[in-house]
Amino acid sequence: MSKFNSFEEINSWKKSRIFNKRIYIITENPNFKKDFDFVRQIRRASISISSNIAEGFERNTDKEFIYFLYVAKASAGEVRSQLYLAFDLEYIIKEEFEMLLESVTEISKLLSGFIKYLSPKP
């Protein structure tokens, strides 16, 4: 198992927590907010990143943790795709899009590195 005492110590979880807040703030924008289904979907996908990191950590085995880290990484990909749509629909401006895209891409890279670290070595 990893060398953390709690999931709150994991850098990718910390960054995804901050990212979640940004997604909630940005989806309060009146242009975005009117698209209720989209708001719910991007929020759920964002929350899934941090939630799966936490759930996987609490499973107490590297095998299960790795599985949940992959699910978190997939959710990061989902959010990334949704950010493009939000930008295309002009729900967010270019600066917001770029900042959010950079953040979620960094989280995804951290998750990839963590998966590699935890994976059994040949």
Buried (B, 14 or more C-beta within 10 A) or exposed (E): EBEEEEBEEBEBBBBBBEBBEBBBEBBEBEEBEEBEEBBEBBBEBBBBBBBBBBBBBEBEEBEBBBBBBBBBBBBBBBBBEBBEBBBEEEBBEEEBBEBBBEBBBBBBEBBBEBBEEBEEEE
